[in-house]
Structures are given as structure tokens and as C-alpha cells.
Amino acid sequence: MLGNVIRTYRKKKNLTLDELAKAVGITSGGLSQIERGLVDPSLSALRRISGALNLPIKALFSESGESFVSRRGARSRMVLPDSSIDLECVTPVRYSSGITPTVDALMATLQPGTYGGEALSRHETDACFVVIRGTFVVEMACESVTLEEMDSIYLMEGVQHRLYNPGDQEAVGLFIMAGGVC
């Protein structure tokens, strides 16, 4: 319930009902009615409430902060044809809350001496790739770039590429791109 979520975040921020109401520009009685679910706030009031709580407005429509948490071992995995790369969707996705992330993060893992695919492939959106552990070679049509831990590369939409792990240990990286991938 929206009112419960607002109350929960208000208390987490150590704000009294009066303090939040004053910051939002409504009466404390009005805010109390919103928190108890007796009245529905206007969109304008929701914007002011989310602003005063320093939260995106969509956070108010989640029953708990857990909707925005992705737990190791509970994430979905993607298997690509003709690929030895292990992709794990790190972005929490909660369709039941009506929230669709606008940014996706995919953890990419490659075993030593393996390629991410038989041929070069491309993304339908711009992507940033950050090496978390190990070494990756990003092969593109016109060049190859070696990336070490915490190095990153920006790949524009449509740039053909593939990943290679030249090392003797597992390599892990993170793709960050516009939503809709996971």
C-alpha cells in the first residue's frame, strides 16, 4: 500500500509527520490520511513527497526495499547460442510492482582461454563494460583492446565485438546498458 511505503521511508529518514508535511507543503493531517490509505495523493503531491524523501517516485510503489535488491544465487541467467559466456542479470526486476528498470546490468563470466562467441556480435543499445576480475580482450572489427581489472570500455550501439579471456583464471565483467535486456 502506497501510504505504508511513504510512512516506512519517512521513518527511515527519521522525519516526523509534521516535518515531512511541512517539506511537502501539505498539512500533517493530510499526510496522515495518505499514510493510512484514507486518501490518494495527487501526482503533484507524490512528486513532492518523493523529492522530500530523496527517492525516485517509482520507489513509492514498492511494498519493500527488497524490490530493488538482487541477491546472488537468485538471479536469472541468459544462455546465448554459439557462446561460452555466462551472463547473469544483476538488475533487480519486479514486474509485479509495475517497475521496469531503465538500466540493466549483466555480469559476464568467461573461463580461461575462451571466447564469448564464435563470431562478433552487437548490442541493440550503447553499453559500458567494466572488468571486475581478470583480463578481457575486446575484439572489434577494426581493433582489439586489452582490459585489466577496473578498466572499462564504452561500446556504441551496433559496434560488433566479442570478448576473449586470455588469462589463466576466470574473468568477470559487468555490462551496463539501457533497460530491456534482462
VEXVO-834265 format. One record per residue: y, x, z of N, C-alpha, C, O, CB in turn; residue in one letter. Coordinates in pm, whole numbers, padded with zeros to 5 digits, always signed. Each point is the difference from the previous one (the first is absolute). Glycine has a CB too. Layout:
% residues N
YXZYXZYXZYXZYXZa...
% end
This chain:
% residues 182
-00117+00083+00000+00117-00083+00000+00125+00089+00000+00008+00096+00076-00134-00280+00045m+00220+00151-00205+00121+00079-00019+00074+00027+00132+00040+00113+00028-00022-00209-00257l-00001-00009+00309+00071+00016+00127-00067+00100+00093+00068+00077+00067+00010-00309-00092g-00211+00230+00029-00073+00096+00085+00022+00143-00046+00016+00091+00082-00188-00265-00036n+00174+00193-00177+00021+00135-00055+00140+00049+00035+00017+00114+00041-00178-00162-00229v+00260-00038+00173+00138+00037+00035+00008+00037+00148+00060+00101+00036+00031-00254-00216i-00151+00072+00265+00001+00027+00145-00068+00135+00030+00051+00080+00079-00054-00330-00031r-00111+00273-00111-00074+00125+00023+00085+00121-00036+00009+00095+00077-00225-00215-00122t+00279+00117-00074+00083+00114-00041+00124+00012+00088+00044+00111+00029-00127-00138-00265y+00141-00085+00277+00117+00005+00089-00036+00070+00131+00076+00084+00049+00012-00297-00152r-00202+00178+00157-00042+00062+00126-00036+00147-00017+00026+00082+00088-00109-00305-00013k+00023+00257-00191-00031+00141-00026+00127+00084-00006-00001+00118+00034-00204-00187-00159k+00314+00007+00080+00129+00070-00009+00078-00008+00131+00114+00046+00008-00108-00096-00254k-00069-00010+00349+00064-00016+00131+00133-00074-00009+00098+00036+00066-00209+00174+00007n+00114-00314-00155+00120-00083-00013-00022-00132+00074-00109-00058-00005+00165+00164-00219l+00047-00152+00292-00009-00133+00061+00029-00103-00108+00048+00033-00109+00024+00055+00337t-00103-00211-00197+00028-00111-00092+00150-00004-00030+00039-00016-00116-00237-00115+00206l+00281+00147+00012+00145-00003-00017+00049+00115-00089+00086-00020-00086-00065-00088+00311d-00077+00229-00204+00044+00115-00079-00032-00017-00148+00085+00026-00085-00119+00118+00285e-00088-00189-00231-00036-00019-00141+00081-00114-00060+00048+00010-00113-00280+00075+00158l+00249-00195+00030+00077-00113-00051+00142+00043-00034+00054-00038-00104-00195-00120+00241a+00201+00236-00049+00137+00048-00021+00007+00089-00124+00093-00010-00080-00048-00002+00328k-00145+00101-00266-00003+00090-00115-00019-00077-00131+00049+00041-00105-00142+00139+00252a+00022-00291-00139-00030-00080-00119+00111-00100-00030+00016-00044-00114-00260+00070+00162v+00321-00062+00054+00108-00096-00019-00044-00145+00015+00055-00089-00064+00049+00253-00085g-00205-00187+00234-00043-00136+00032-00004-00014+00151+00012+00099+00073-00148-00117-00287i+00121-00103+00261-00006-00020+00145-00136+00043+00052-00098+00002-00074+00262-00193+00059t-00169+00225+00143-00128+00037+00059-00095-00120+00001-00121+00016-00011+00235+00159+00155s-00057-00297-00130-00083-00121-00007-00061-00017-00138-00116-00040-00013+00261-00065+00186g-00066+00135-00277-00052-00008-00137-00111+00100-00024-00102-00032-00062+00326-00045-00014g-00205+00199+00124-00103+00103-00014-00126-00038+00079-00112+00021-00046+00291+00154+00014l-00159-00230+00149-00114-00044+00081-00081-00107-00074-00123+00003+00003+00253+00049+00207s-00061-00145-00275-00069-00104-00076-00078+00060-00117-00110-00045-00031+00289-00119+00096q-00122+00265-00130-00070+00069-00109-00126+00068+00054-00108-00013-00057+00326+00049-00066i-00203+00037+00233-00114+00072+00057-00110-00095+00047-00118+00036-00004+00275+00145+00073e-00121-00300-00024-00101-00096+00046-00055-00086-00114-00087-00084+00022+00202+00081+00200r-00064+00024-00343-00049-00075-00115+00051-00141-00008-00059-00083-00071-00140+00222+00082g+00307-00170+00059+00055-00135-00002+00089-00024-00121+00013-00113-00048-00023+00111+00296l+00071+00110-00299+00082-00009-00122-00034+00118-00091-00041+00107+00046+00228-00226+00079v-00170+00097-00253-00019+00108-00097+00135+00062-00033+00095-00072-00031-00299-00043-00065d+00213+00246+00103+00128+00065-00029+00030-00004-00151-00091-00007-00082+00060+00156+00283p+00159-00144-00233+00040+00009-00141-00031+00140-00051-00025+00092+00079+00208-00265-00045s-00182+00190-00164-00022+00132-00058+00107+00097+00047-00028+00116+00028-00081-00220-00229l+00231+00055+00210+00111+00083+00048-00026+00047+00143+00023+00117+00032+00136-00241-00183s-00206+00033+00236-00031+00038+00139-00114+00100+00005+00002+00093+00080+00077-00318-00002a-00181+00205-00163-00113+00095-00004+00048+00140-00039-00045+00099+00057-00110-00286-00117l+00244+00192-00037+00054+00131-00042+00074+00067+00116-00015+00120+00023+00036-00204-00260r+00057+00007+00307+00076+00057+00113-00094+00042+00113+00020+00104+00062+00177-00248-00123r-00299+00062+00088-00098+00035+00105-00074+00128-00037-00012+00090+00082-00015-00333-00024i-00022+00251-00183-00073+00121-00041+00092+00121+00003-00043+00109+00038-00109-00249-00183s+00278+00122+00105+00096+00111+00005+00026+00047+00142+00004+00120+00026+00101-00209-00232g-00088-00006+00298+00025+00034+00140-00121+00069+00064+00015+00083+00089+00142-00277-00073a-00276+00158-00064-00123+00063+00053-00038+00125-00079-00097+00068+00033+00020-00294+00042l+00156+00257-00179-00024+00116-00085-00139-00005-00064-00075+00098+00003+00229+00036+00142n-00187-00250-00202-00131-00023-00063+00020-00059-00139+00099-00070-00023-00207+00036+00248l+00016+00061-00316+00005-00073-00127-00030-00148+00029-00077-00031+00091+00004+00237-00225p+00135-00294+00060-00016-00143+00027-00147-00042-00008-00043-00089+00073+00273+00049-00164i-00307+00103+00002-00141-00039-00014-00082+00032+00126-00106-00059+00020+00127+00096-00267k+00026+00056+00330-00071+00032+00123-00003-00119+00095-00090-00012+00083+00157+00251-00109a+00031-00327+00014+00006-00117+00088-00108-00102-00032-00028-00089+00081+00272+00126-00058l-00305-00026-00139-00102-00096-00040-00141+00049+00029-00098-00061-00045+00253-00019-00130f-00167+00188+00247-00130+00053+00039-00027-00042+00144+00087+00007+00085-00064+00190-00244s-00146-00239+00183-00037-00041+00137-00006+00118+00096+00014-00017+00121-00142-00172-00219e+00105+00310+00044-00003+00117+00087+00032+00124-00083-00008-00002-00122-00162-00107+00274s+00205+00214-00084+00026+00127-00067-00123+00054-00069+00011+00086-00088+00165-00038+00254g-00295-00095-00127-00124+00047-00061-00003-00028-00149-00072+00068-00073-00045-00105+00289e+00193-00062-00262+00003-00030-00143+00057+00117-00078-00018+00008-00122+00042-00251+00174s+00044+00332+00015+00062+00113-00066-00068+00131+00036+00059+00107-00014+00156-00232+00013f-00339+00116+00047-00076+00119+00038-00125+00011-00086-00069-00099-00022+00157+00084+00258v-00115+00135-00283-00121+00027-00078-00087+00094+00082+00041+00112+00030+00080-00144-00253s-00238-00012+00259-00090+00079+00085-00102+00076-00084-00060-00055-00093+00090-00112+00279r-00049+00294-00153-00101+00081-00066-00136-00067+00016-00034-00048+00108+00167+00259-00065r-00208-00214-00149-00132-00061+00004+00001-00148-00035-00106-00058-00024+00045+00224+00194g+00179-00227-00174+00008-00142-00033+00078-00023-00130+00037-00113-00031-00049+00058+00276a+00036+00162-00318+00079-00010-00123-00088-00024-00122-00118+00035-00002+00288+00116+00103r-00111-00212-00201-00075-00022-00124+00001+00129-00083+00092+00081+00008-00033-00328-00007s-00164+00263-00078-00015+00118-00086-00003-00045-00145-00044-00110-00032-00081+00236+00213r+00171-00038-00267-00001-00028-00143-00095+00099-00067+00002+00120+00028+00236-00210-00022m-00320+00038-00094-00090+00084-00078+00043-00012-00146+00001-00109-00056-00195+00080+00221v+00229+00141-00225+00043+00001-00139-00114+00046-00090-00074+00091+00037+00312-00046+00035l-00252-00105-00189-00104+00043-00092+00026+00143-00047+00115+00040-00016-00150-00278-00058p-00070+00314+00052+00009+00139-00047+00088+00087+00090+00075+00084-00049-00109-00168-00184d+00025+00063+00363+00082+00075+00093-00080+00038+00123-00085-00075+00046+00289-00043-00130s-00174+00237+00137-00064+00043+00124+00098-00003+00116-00029+00049+00109-00128+00095-00241s+00275-00201+00108+00101-00006+00105-00027-00120+00091-00037-00108-00048+00207+00219-00104i-00152-00092+00280-00015-00107+00098+00141-00047+00034+00079+00076+00056-00300+00018+00039d+00253-00220-00127+00131-00056+00029-00011-00105+00110-00083-00090-00007+00157+00134-00230l+00011-00030+00337+00000-00091+00113+00138-00062+00013+00100+00073+00006-00279+00061+00113e+00188-00266-00115+00128-00069+00014+00048+00011+00144-00058-00060+00091-00002-00101-00277c+00165+00239+00207+00053+00023+00133+00098-00111+00040+00019-00026+00119-00050+00274-00152v+00094-00311-00065+00098-00104+00026-00066-00123+00060-00096-00053-00057+00236+00139-00131t-00091-00132+00302-00056-00124+00056+00035-00117-00090+00115-00015-00041-00097+00107+00275p-00116-00175-00265+00023-00117-00085-00046-00122+00078-00116-00008+00041+00086+00143-00257v+00117-00228+00235-00031-00122+00075+00045-00119-00083+00110-00051+00019-00087+00170+00204r-00108-00164-00314+00035-00114-00083+00016-00127+00084+00079-00087-00037-00200+00193-00155y+00049-00117+00302+00007-00120+00082+00140-00019+00060+00039-00112+00032-00282+00138+00019s+00317+00082-00036+00134-00010+00056+00103-00028-00109+00118-00024+00029-00184+00178+00154s+00021-00152-00309+00092-00022-00110+00080+00123-00036+00092-00008-00082-00078-00226+00153g-00048+00347-00013+00074+00123-00027-00076+00084-00100-00118+00030+00019+00218-00035+00212i-00032+00044-00336-00057+00091-00099+00084+00126+00004+00119-00006-00031-00206-00184-00117t+00030+00304+00183+00078+00123+00007+00062+00036-00134-00060-00022-00105-00090+00101+00286p+00271-00023-00178+00066+00043-00123-00028+00147-00030+00033+00050-00107+00145-00220+00146t-00241+00238+00057-00039+00140-00017-00146+00013+00040-00042-00058+00100+00279+00142-00055v-00312-00009-00123-00140+00026+00034-00020+00148+00024+00063+00084-00064-00137-00283-00071d-00016+00230+00227-00040+00138+00025-00151+00008-00018-00075-00078+00061+00270+00118+00100a-00239+00053-00244-00142+00020-00026-00038+00142+00040+00060+00096-00047-00056-00263-00143l-00104+00180+00277-00051+00131+00037-00103+00041-00104-00095-00073-00026+00137+00031+00274m-00022+00159-00305-00090+00052-00103-00076+00119+00057+00060+00094+00052+00094-00173-00238a-00287+00075+00176-00083+00109+00049-00087+00051-00113-00066-00077-00070+00065-00020+00303t+00001+00230-00252-00083+00065-00101-00082+00110+00066+00051+00079+00079+00118-00132-00260l-00296+00057+00147-00088+00104+00049+00029+00131-00073+00058-00003-00109-00236-00169+00165q+00139+00287+00000+00027+00130-00063-00055+00006-00143-00111-00045-00028+00105+00152+00255p+00087-00050-00317-00043+00024-00138-00014-00125-00086-00062+00006-00106-00053+00189+00194g+00171-00308-00044-00013-00123-00079+00134-00046-00055+00107+00033+00052-00303-00098+00088t+00188-00014-00248+00115-00060-00063+00008-00147+00042-00100-00062+00033+00084+00222-00229y+00137-00214+00193+00019-00140+00032-00046-00093-00109-00011-00121+00022+00200+00188+00116g-00216-00015-00256-00047-00082-00111-00040+00087-00118+00034+00118-00006+00114-00306+00082g-00220+00127-00169-00043+00071-00119+00117+00037-00089+00003+00107-00060-00220-00227+00071e+00315+00030-00019+00115+00019-00089+00129-00025+00076-00002-00047+00114-00137-00021-00314a+00250+00099+00136+00130-00030+00059+00017-00152+00010-00047-00073-00088+00146+00289-00005l-00034-00262+00197+00029-00143+00015+00145-00015+00040+00069+00099+00024-00309-00151+00042s+00287-00072-00059+00141-00022+00035+00013-00119+00093-00088-00086+00006+00161+00183-00225r+00039-00100+00290+00031-00110+00091+00094-00097-00071+00074+00039-00091-00104+00110+00294h+00027-00274-00162+00089-00102-00056+00135-00003+00072+00084-00084-00030-00285-00050-00033e+00220+00226+00156+00124+00007+00077+00027+00146+00037-00092+00082-00005+00057-00316+00097t+00157+00267-00057+00030+00134+00049-00079+00026+00127-00031-00092+00076+00263+00083-00178d-00264+00137+00125-00078+00035+00119+00045+00136+00052+00039+00088-00076-00235-00223-00007a+00190+00148+00214+00020+00128+00065-00136+00038+00059-00064-00083+00065+00314+00040-00013c-00294+00165-00073-00127+00047+00054+00028+00115+00095+00065+00098-00039-00192-00170-00169f+00078+00062+00332+00021+00101+00103-00137+00055+00042-00091-00077+00031+00305-00037+00050v-00227+00245-00079-00125+00062+00044-00001+00005+00153+00090+00056+00063-00106+00083-00277v-00086-00199+00271-00014-00001+00147-00083+00119+00046+00035+00067+00097-00018-00318-00096i-00127+00277-00071-00089+00110+00039-00063+00059-00126-00037-00073-00092-00011-00035+00317r+00036+00241-00229-00065+00067-00112+00096+00029-00114+00121+00010+00019-00331-00123+00045g+00153+00127-00184+00076+00033-00120-00038-00094-00112-00118-00032-00019+00131+00273+00089t+00087-00286-00144-00022-00081-00120+00067+00067-00117+00108+00059+00013-00120-00270+00123f-00051+00203-00252+00065+00033-00125+00023-00133-00070-00094-00077-00021-00015+00311+00002v+00234-00260-00016+00034-00121-00075+00011+00042-00146+00094+00068-00040+00029-00176+00238v-00221+00065-00276-00002+00032-00142+00069-00111-00077-00034-00118+00014-00181+00249+00011e+00314-00093-00107+00071-00094-00085-00014+00048-00144-00049+00110-00025+00214-00171+00211m-00123-00020-00278-00016+00033-00142+00067+00133-00036-00054+00076-00080+00044-00321+00029a+00125+00273+00109+00075+00119-00039-00002+00114+00102+00043+00111-00031+00100-00263-00096c-00193+00127+00247-00004+00107+00101-00094-00037+00115-00042-00115+00014+00277+00180-00075e-00266+00036+00141-00077-00019+00123+00081+00056+00115+00062+00106-00013-00284-00094-00112s+00221-00082+00238+00076+00042+00116-00095+00007+00120-00073-00095+00027+00286-00010-00119v-00211+00219+00163-00082+00015+00120+00084-00039+00121+00112+00047+00019-00249+00138-00126t+00079-00272+00190+00068-00048+00120-00082+00038+00123-00121-00022+00005+00226-00169-00134l-00038+00246+00228-00062+00036+00128+00039-00106+00104+00074-00093-00030-00068+00342-00027e-00058-00234+00178+00029-00095+00107+00149-00026+00014+00082+00092+00005-00288-00015+00113e+00240-00206-00111+00135-00055+00016+00089+00018-00123+00118-00034+00006-00142+00081+00235m-00028+00006-00353+00073-00001-00126-00010-00140-00058-00092-00075+00033+00047+00322-00076d+00139-00282-00043-00005-00132-00064+00047+00009-00144+00065+00096-00041-00025-00206+00263s-00076+00007-00298+00042-00011-00139+00034-00145-00028-00065-00090+00053-00079+00287-00122i+00244-00218-00013+00040-00135-00041-00051-00021-00142+00034+00075-00092+00173-00074+00243y-00289-00104-00168-00056-00034-00131+00063-00129-00049-00017-00105+00062-00201+00221-00007l+00291-00109-00165+00063-00120-00054-00105-00090-00064-00105+00047-00045+00318+00081+00007m-00184-00256+00035-00088-00100-00062-00045+00049-00137+00082+00043-00082+00034-00230+00208e-00245+00180-00150-00054+00034-00131-00035+00146-00021-00063+00033-00101+00194-00219+00019g-00092+00276+00174-00033+00142-00018-00150+00018+00018-00056-00033+00105+00286+00105-00021v-00295-00020-00186-00145+00021+00008-00028+00123+00085+00065+00104-00012-00099-00212-00215q-00065+00093+00314-00033+00109+00092-00142-00019+00054-00060-00106-00016+00305+00131+00079h-00294+00077+00000-00123-00010+00080+00007+00107+00108+00071+00100-00014-00207-00191-00182r+00062+00068+00301-00002+00092+00114-00126+00085-00004-00106-00045-00044+00241-00117+00181l-00121+00285-00090-00113+00092+00011+00010+00071+00134+00109+00039+00042-00121-00007-00295y-00103-00015+00320-00004+00073+00125-00064+00136-00026-00122+00009-00012+00107-00224+00148n+00096+00322-00146-00054+00133-00029-00054+00072+00125-00059+00107-00010+00219-00094-00181p-00139-00072+00307-00033+00067+00125-00146-00012+00038-00081-00058-00072+00311+00016+00143g-00262+00097+00046-00137-00006+00052-00011-00097+00117-00100-00002+00072+00065+00239-00146d+00139-00320+00091-00003-00104+00102+00051-00130-00060+00065-00001-00104-00031+00172+00288q-00065-00281-00117+00047-00131-00043+00153+00002-00006+00065+00059+00086-00268-00173+00015e+00260+00050-00204+00145-00010-00013+00040-00146+00016-00064-00090-00054+00072+00293-00101a+00100-00225+00231+00046-00136+00028+00149-00009-00032+00079+00086+00039-00254-00117+00142v+00212-00073-00254+00140-00022-00034+00034-00147+00013-00087-00084+00018+00083+00281-00174g+00132-00226+00146+00048-00137+00016+00089-00037-00119+00102+00064-00025-00114-00044+00277l-00029-00125-00324+00083-00059-00105+00087-00107+00064-00050-00083+00077-00125+00130-00258f+00305-00046+00151+00091-00103+00046+00063-00059-00125+00063+00072-00078-00018+00043+00304i-00063-00246-00245+00051-00063-00123+00039-00145+00024-00028-00056+00106-00116+00209-00242m+00208-00212+00037+00040-00141+00011-00122-00085+00025-00109+00030-00048+00305+00008-00104a-00178-00147+00228-00110-00086+00042-00077-00064-00114+00042+00000-00115+00088-00041+00315g-00245-00013-00163-00085-00067-00096-00123+00078-00038-00081-00046-00080+00280-00064-00003g-00213+00230+00140-00115+00086-00033-00120-00036+00087-00112-00014-00051+00268+00198-00017v-00133-00199+00199-00110-00031+00093-00040-00146-00008-00090-00044+00071+00171+00224+00081c
% end
